[in-house]
Amino acid sequence: MENKVELIGVYGDDLSPAAAAWYSTSNTLTDDKLKRVPALLKTLAGNDDEPPHSVVFEHTLIQFRVISDVATHIHFLKHRVGVSISSQSARWKENNKDEWYTPDDWPKSVKDSYDTMVRAALIAYHAYIRRLEEAGMSRQRAKESARFILPYGTQMTYLVTFNFLSFIHFQNLRNSDKAQQEVRKLAADMLRLVRETHRFDRSLEAWGW
Protein backbone atom coordinates (compact mmCIF):
# COMPACT_ATOMS: atom_id res chain seq x y z
CA MET A 1 0.00 0.00 0.00
CA GLU A 2 1.23 3.50 -0.80
CA ASN A 3 1.94 6.02 1.92
CA LYS A 4 -0.64 8.80 1.86
CA VAL A 5 -1.70 12.03 3.53
CA GLU A 6 -5.04 13.77 3.96
CA LEU A 7 -5.64 17.39 5.03
CA ILE A 8 -8.32 17.29 7.72
CA GLY A 9 -8.27 20.74 9.31
CA VAL A 10 -7.05 24.31 8.90
CA TYR A 11 -7.29 27.21 11.32
CA GLY A 12 -6.28 30.68 10.20
CA ASP A 13 -5.06 32.13 6.91
CA ASP A 14 -2.83 34.90 5.55
CA LEU A 15 -4.58 37.43 7.78
CA SER A 16 -3.69 35.54 10.97
CA PRO A 17 0.02 36.48 11.17
CA ALA A 18 -0.73 40.02 9.97
CA ALA A 19 -3.41 40.46 12.63
CA ALA A 20 -1.05 39.05 15.27
CA ALA A 21 1.64 41.53 14.24
CA TRP A 22 -0.78 44.47 14.46
CA TYR A 23 -2.61 43.30 17.56
CA SER A 24 -0.29 45.09 19.99
CA THR A 25 -1.38 48.45 18.56
CA SER A 26 -4.86 47.72 17.22
CA ASN A 27 -7.17 44.76 16.65
CA THR A 28 -9.03 46.46 13.80
CA LEU A 29 -8.17 45.41 10.25
CA THR A 30 -8.93 48.47 8.14
CA ASP A 31 -9.07 48.44 4.34
CA ASP A 32 -5.71 50.18 4.28
CA LYS A 33 -4.17 47.46 6.46
CA LEU A 34 -5.66 44.69 4.33
CA LYS A 35 -3.95 46.13 1.26
CA ARG A 36 -0.64 46.04 3.14
CA VAL A 37 -0.88 42.36 4.16
CA PRO A 38 1.24 40.86 1.30
CA ALA A 39 4.10 43.30 1.90
CA LEU A 40 3.88 42.86 5.66
CA LEU A 41 4.09 39.08 5.39
CA LYS A 42 7.27 39.37 3.32
CA THR A 43 8.76 41.68 5.94
CA LEU A 44 7.78 39.33 8.76
CA ALA A 45 9.34 36.36 6.92
CA GLY A 46 12.63 38.27 6.74
CA ASN A 47 14.98 39.24 3.95
CA ASP A 48 18.62 40.09 3.35
CA ASP A 49 18.31 43.28 5.40
CA GLU A 50 16.01 42.14 8.21
CA PRO A 51 15.81 38.91 10.24
CA PRO A 52 12.42 37.18 10.36
CA HIS A 53 9.81 38.12 12.93
CA SER A 54 8.38 34.64 12.65
CA VAL A 55 6.45 34.08 15.88
CA VAL A 56 3.30 35.65 14.40
CA PHE A 57 3.06 32.77 11.89
CA GLU A 58 2.52 30.40 14.80
CA HIS A 59 -1.06 31.62 15.33
CA THR A 60 -2.38 29.06 12.86
CA LEU A 61 -2.99 25.30 12.67
CA ILE A 62 -2.71 22.86 9.77
CA GLN A 63 -3.70 19.26 10.52
CA PHE A 64 -3.07 16.09 8.51
CA ARG A 65 -3.89 12.40 8.77
CA VAL A 66 -0.89 10.39 7.59
CA ILE A 67 -0.49 6.70 6.76
CA SER A 68 3.13 5.67 6.34
CA ASP A 69 5.75 3.08 7.14
CA VAL A 70 7.42 3.17 10.55
CA ALA A 71 10.71 4.49 9.14
CA THR A 72 8.97 7.54 7.64
CA HIS A 73 7.02 8.05 10.86
CA ILE A 74 10.38 8.44 12.63
CA HIS A 75 11.28 11.29 10.25
CA PHE A 76 8.14 13.10 11.41
CA LEU A 77 8.98 12.53 15.08
CA LYS A 78 12.20 14.49 14.66
CA HIS A 79 10.05 17.64 14.25
CA ARG A 80 8.79 18.54 17.71
CA VAL A 81 8.83 22.35 17.92
CA GLY A 82 5.38 23.58 16.97
CA VAL A 83 4.35 20.09 15.85
CA SER A 84 1.95 17.73 17.61
CA ILE A 85 1.86 14.04 16.62
CA SER A 86 -0.58 11.40 17.84
CA SER A 87 0.13 7.89 16.57
CA GLN A 88 -1.81 4.65 16.69
CA SER A 89 -0.39 2.35 19.33
CA ALA A 90 0.07 -1.39 18.91
CA ARG A 91 0.39 -1.54 22.70
CA TRP A 92 -3.33 -1.13 23.14
CA LYS A 93 -4.79 -2.58 19.95
CA GLU A 94 -3.66 -5.49 17.83
CA ASN A 95 -2.76 -4.27 14.36
CA ASN A 96 -5.26 -6.19 12.22
CA LYS A 97 -4.92 -4.29 8.92
CA ASP A 98 -1.68 -6.02 7.91
CA GLU A 99 -0.62 -3.29 5.49
CA TRP A 100 2.91 -2.35 4.59
CA TYR A 101 4.85 -0.04 2.31
CA THR A 102 6.95 -1.37 -0.58
CA PRO A 103 9.44 1.05 -2.22
CA ASP A 104 8.36 1.65 -5.81
CA ASP A 105 11.93 2.00 -7.11
CA TRP A 106 12.92 -1.58 -6.23
CA PRO A 107 13.20 -4.30 -8.92
CA LYS A 108 10.17 -6.62 -9.03
CA SER A 109 12.15 -9.62 -7.85
CA VAL A 110 13.31 -7.73 -4.75
CA LYS A 111 9.78 -6.41 -4.12
CA ASP A 112 8.38 -9.94 -4.28
CA SER A 113 10.98 -11.25 -1.84
CA TYR A 114 10.38 -8.32 0.53
CA ASP A 115 6.59 -8.71 0.41
CA THR A 116 6.95 -12.39 1.28
CA MET A 117 9.18 -11.55 4.24
CA VAL A 118 6.85 -8.84 5.60
CA ARG A 119 3.78 -11.04 5.16
CA ALA A 120 5.51 -13.81 7.12
CA ALA A 121 6.44 -11.36 9.89
CA LEU A 122 2.84 -10.18 10.18
CA ILE A 123 1.55 -13.76 10.36
CA ALA A 124 4.11 -14.45 13.09
CA TYR A 125 3.09 -11.26 14.94
CA HIS A 126 -0.52 -12.43 15.30
CA ALA A 127 0.61 -15.97 16.15
CA TYR A 128 2.98 -14.70 18.86
CA ILE A 129 0.17 -12.75 20.54
CA ARG A 130 -1.90 -15.94 20.78
CA ARG A 131 1.06 -18.06 21.91
CA LEU A 132 2.06 -15.59 24.62
CA GLU A 133 -1.52 -15.41 25.91
CA GLU A 134 -1.72 -19.22 25.94
CA ALA A 135 1.52 -19.24 27.97
CA GLY A 136 -0.22 -17.15 30.63
CA MET A 137 0.87 -13.66 29.69
CA SER A 138 -1.68 -10.83 29.88
CA ARG A 139 -3.11 -9.74 26.53
CA GLN A 140 -1.73 -6.24 26.95
CA ARG A 141 1.83 -7.49 27.51
CA ALA A 142 1.45 -10.01 24.67
CA LYS A 143 0.42 -7.24 22.25
CA GLU A 144 3.07 -4.74 23.29
CA SER A 145 5.92 -7.24 23.15
CA ALA A 146 4.85 -9.13 20.00
CA ARG A 147 5.12 -5.91 18.01
CA PHE A 148 8.93 -6.12 18.34
CA ILE A 149 9.00 -8.44 15.34
CA LEU A 150 7.14 -6.03 13.06
CA PRO A 151 9.40 -4.66 10.29
CA TYR A 152 10.00 -0.97 9.58
CA GLY A 153 7.87 -1.27 6.44
CA THR A 154 4.70 -1.91 8.46
CA GLN A 155 2.30 1.00 8.00
CA MET A 156 0.70 3.01 10.76
CA THR A 157 -1.74 5.92 11.01
CA TYR A 158 -0.99 9.18 12.81
CA LEU A 159 -2.27 12.72 13.20
CA VAL A 160 0.16 15.59 12.57
CA THR A 161 -0.67 19.18 13.51
CA PHE A 162 1.63 22.05 12.50
CA ASN A 163 1.45 25.75 13.02
CA PHE A 164 2.36 27.57 9.81
CA LEU A 165 5.92 28.32 10.93
CA SER A 166 6.62 24.69 11.85
CA PHE A 167 5.04 23.65 8.53
CA ILE A 168 7.54 25.85 6.68
CA HIS A 169 10.40 24.38 8.72
CA PHE A 170 9.19 20.88 7.83
CA GLN A 171 8.98 21.78 4.14
CA ASN A 172 12.49 23.25 4.13
CA LEU A 173 13.95 20.04 5.58
CA ARG A 174 11.73 17.31 4.13
CA ASN A 175 10.55 18.68 0.78
CA SER A 176 14.16 18.69 -0.30
CA ASP A 177 16.39 16.64 -2.58
CA LYS A 178 18.45 15.77 0.51
CA ALA A 179 15.49 14.11 2.25
CA GLN A 180 14.58 10.43 1.90
CA GLN A 181 12.17 10.05 -1.00
CA GLU A 182 9.32 8.60 1.08
CA VAL A 183 9.09 11.57 3.45
CA ARG A 184 9.83 13.96 0.59
CA LYS A 185 6.77 12.72 -1.31
CA LEU A 186 4.53 13.15 1.73
CA ALA A 187 5.90 16.66 2.33
CA ALA A 188 5.20 17.57 -1.31
CA ASP A 189 1.65 16.19 -1.01
CA MET A 190 1.12 18.25 2.15
CA LEU A 191 2.28 21.40 0.38
CA ARG A 192 -0.04 20.69 -2.56
CA LEU A 193 -3.02 20.18 -0.24
CA VAL A 194 -2.32 23.44 1.59
CA ARG A 195 -1.95 25.31 -1.69
CA GLU A 196 -5.30 23.97 -2.88
CA THR A 197 -7.04 25.68 0.06
CA HIS A 198 -5.64 29.09 -1.03
CA ARG A 199 -5.65 30.02 2.66
CA PHE A 200 -1.91 30.71 2.86
CA ASP A 201 -0.98 31.81 -0.67
CA ARG A 202 0.71 35.03 0.44
CA SER A 203 2.42 33.42 3.44
CA LEU A 204 3.87 30.65 1.28
CA GLU A 205 5.11 33.24 -1.20
CA ALA A 206 6.68 35.25 1.61
CA TRP A 207 8.66 32.21 2.75
CA GLY A 208 9.75 31.27 -0.77
CA TRP A 209 7.25 28.47 -1.36
C-alpha positions as CSV (number, residue, x, y, z in Angstrom):
1,M,0.0,0.0,0.0
2,E,1.2,3.5,-0.8
3,N,1.9,6.0,1.9
4,K,-0.6,8.8,1.9
5,V,-1.7,12.0,3.5
6,E,-5.0,13.8,4.0
7,L,-5.6,17.4,5.0
8,I,-8.3,17.3,7.7
9,G,-8.3,20.7,9.3
10,V,-7.0,24.3,8.9
11,Y,-7.3,27.2,11.3
12,G,-6.3,30.7,10.2
13,D,-5.1,32.1,6.9
14,D,-2.8,34.9,5.6
15,L,-4.6,37.4,7.8
16,S,-3.7,35.5,11.0
17,P,0.0,36.5,11.2
18,A,-0.7,40.0,10.0
19,A,-3.4,40.5,12.6
20,A,-1.1,39.0,15.3
21,A,1.6,41.5,14.2
22,W,-0.8,44.5,14.5
23,Y,-2.6,43.3,17.6
24,S,-0.3,45.1,20.0
25,T,-1.4,48.5,18.6
26,S,-4.9,47.7,17.2
27,N,-7.2,44.8,16.6
28,T,-9.0,46.5,13.8
29,L,-8.2,45.4,10.2
30,T,-8.9,48.5,8.1
31,D,-9.1,48.4,4.3
32,D,-5.7,50.2,4.3
33,K,-4.2,47.5,6.5
34,L,-5.7,44.7,4.3
35,K,-3.9,46.1,1.3
36,R,-0.6,46.0,3.1
37,V,-0.9,42.4,4.2
38,P,1.2,40.9,1.3
39,A,4.1,43.3,1.9
40,L,3.9,42.9,5.7
41,L,4.1,39.1,5.4
42,K,7.3,39.4,3.3
43,T,8.8,41.7,5.9
44,L,7.8,39.3,8.8
45,A,9.3,36.4,6.9
46,G,12.6,38.3,6.7
47,N,15.0,39.2,3.9
48,D,18.6,40.1,3.3
49,D,18.3,43.3,5.4
50,E,16.0,42.1,8.2
51,P,15.8,38.9,10.2
52,P,12.4,37.2,10.4
53,H,9.8,38.1,12.9
54,S,8.4,34.6,12.6
55,V,6.5,34.1,15.9
56,V,3.3,35.7,14.4
57,F,3.1,32.8,11.9
58,E,2.5,30.4,14.8
59,H,-1.1,31.6,15.3
60,T,-2.4,29.1,12.9
61,L,-3.0,25.3,12.7
62,I,-2.7,22.9,9.8
63,Q,-3.7,19.3,10.5
64,F,-3.1,16.1,8.5
65,R,-3.9,12.4,8.8
66,V,-0.9,10.4,7.6
67,I,-0.5,6.7,6.8
68,S,3.1,5.7,6.3
69,D,5.7,3.1,7.1
70,V,7.4,3.2,10.6
71,A,10.7,4.5,9.1
72,T,9.0,7.5,7.6
73,H,7.0,8.1,10.9
74,I,10.4,8.4,12.6
75,H,11.3,11.3,10.3
76,F,8.1,13.1,11.4
77,L,9.0,12.5,15.1
78,K,12.2,14.5,14.7
79,H,10.0,17.6,14.3
80,R,8.8,18.5,17.7
81,V,8.8,22.3,17.9
82,G,5.4,23.6,17.0
83,V,4.3,20.1,15.8
84,S,2.0,17.7,17.6
85,I,1.9,14.0,16.6
86,S,-0.6,11.4,17.8
87,S,0.1,7.9,16.6
88,Q,-1.8,4.7,16.7
89,S,-0.4,2.3,19.3
90,A,0.1,-1.4,18.9
91,R,0.4,-1.5,22.7
92,W,-3.3,-1.1,23.1
93,K,-4.8,-2.6,20.0
94,E,-3.7,-5.5,17.8
95,N,-2.8,-4.3,14.4
96,N,-5.3,-6.2,12.2
97,K,-4.9,-4.3,8.9
98,D,-1.7,-6.0,7.9
99,E,-0.6,-3.3,5.5
100,W,2.9,-2.3,4.6
101,Y,4.8,0.0,2.3
102,T,6.9,-1.4,-0.6
103,P,9.4,1.0,-2.2
104,D,8.4,1.6,-5.8
105,D,11.9,2.0,-7.1
106,W,12.9,-1.6,-6.2
107,P,13.2,-4.3,-8.9
108,K,10.2,-6.6,-9.0
109,S,12.2,-9.6,-7.8
110,V,13.3,-7.7,-4.7
111,K,9.8,-6.4,-4.1
112,D,8.4,-9.9,-4.3
113,S,11.0,-11.2,-1.8
114,Y,10.4,-8.3,0.5
115,D,6.6,-8.7,0.4
116,T,7.0,-12.4,1.3
117,M,9.2,-11.6,4.2
118,V,6.9,-8.8,5.6
119,R,3.8,-11.0,5.2
120,A,5.5,-13.8,7.1
121,A,6.4,-11.4,9.9
122,L,2.8,-10.2,10.2
123,I,1.6,-13.8,10.4
124,A,4.1,-14.4,13.1
125,Y,3.1,-11.3,14.9
126,H,-0.5,-12.4,15.3
127,A,0.6,-16.0,16.1
128,Y,3.0,-14.7,18.9
129,I,0.2,-12.8,20.5
130,R,-1.9,-15.9,20.8
131,R,1.1,-18.1,21.9
132,L,2.1,-15.6,24.6
133,E,-1.5,-15.4,25.9
134,E,-1.7,-19.2,25.9
135,A,1.5,-19.2,28.0
136,G,-0.2,-17.2,30.6
137,M,0.9,-13.7,29.7
138,S,-1.7,-10.8,29.9
139,R,-3.1,-9.7,26.5
140,Q,-1.7,-6.2,27.0
141,R,1.8,-7.5,27.5
142,A,1.4,-10.0,24.7
143,K,0.4,-7.2,22.3
144,E,3.1,-4.7,23.3
145,S,5.9,-7.2,23.1
146,A,4.8,-9.1,20.0
147,R,5.1,-5.9,18.0
148,F,8.9,-6.1,18.3
149,I,9.0,-8.4,15.3
150,L,7.1,-6.0,13.1
151,P,9.4,-4.7,10.3
152,Y,10.0,-1.0,9.6
153,G,7.9,-1.3,6.4
154,T,4.7,-1.9,8.5
155,Q,2.3,1.0,8.0
156,M,0.7,3.0,10.8
157,T,-1.7,5.9,11.0
158,Y,-1.0,9.2,12.8
159,L,-2.3,12.7,13.2
160,V,0.2,15.6,12.6
161,T,-0.7,19.2,13.5
162,F,1.6,22.1,12.5
163,N,1.4,25.8,13.0
164,F,2.4,27.6,9.8
165,L,5.9,28.3,10.9
166,S,6.6,24.7,11.8
167,F,5.0,23.6,8.5
168,I,7.5,25.9,6.7
169,H,10.4,24.4,8.7
170,F,9.2,20.9,7.8
171,Q,9.0,21.8,4.1
172,N,12.5,23.2,4.1
173,L,14.0,20.0,5.6
174,R,11.7,17.3,4.1
175,N,10.5,18.7,0.8
176,S,14.2,18.7,-0.3
177,D,16.4,16.6,-2.6
178,K,18.4,15.8,0.5
179,A,15.5,14.1,2.3
180,Q,14.6,10.4,1.9
181,Q,12.2,10.0,-1.0
182,E,9.3,8.6,1.1
183,V,9.1,11.6,3.5
184,R,9.8,14.0,0.6
185,K,6.8,12.7,-1.3
186,L,4.5,13.2,1.7
187,A,5.9,16.7,2.3
188,A,5.2,17.6,-1.3
189,D,1.7,16.2,-1.0
190,M,1.1,18.3,2.1
191,L,2.3,21.4,0.4
192,R,0.0,20.7,-2.6
193,L,-3.0,20.2,-0.2
194,V,-2.3,23.4,1.6
195,R,-2.0,25.3,-1.7
196,E,-5.3,24.0,-2.9
197,T,-7.0,25.7,0.1
198,H,-5.6,29.1,-1.0
199,R,-5.7,30.0,2.7
200,F,-1.9,30.7,2.9
201,D,-1.0,31.8,-0.7
202,R,0.7,35.0,0.4
203,S,2.4,33.4,3.4
204,L,3.9,30.6,1.3
205,E,5.1,33.2,-1.2
206,A,6.7,35.3,1.6
207,W,8.7,32.2,2.8
208,G,9.8,31.3,-0.8
209,W,7.2,28.5,-1.4
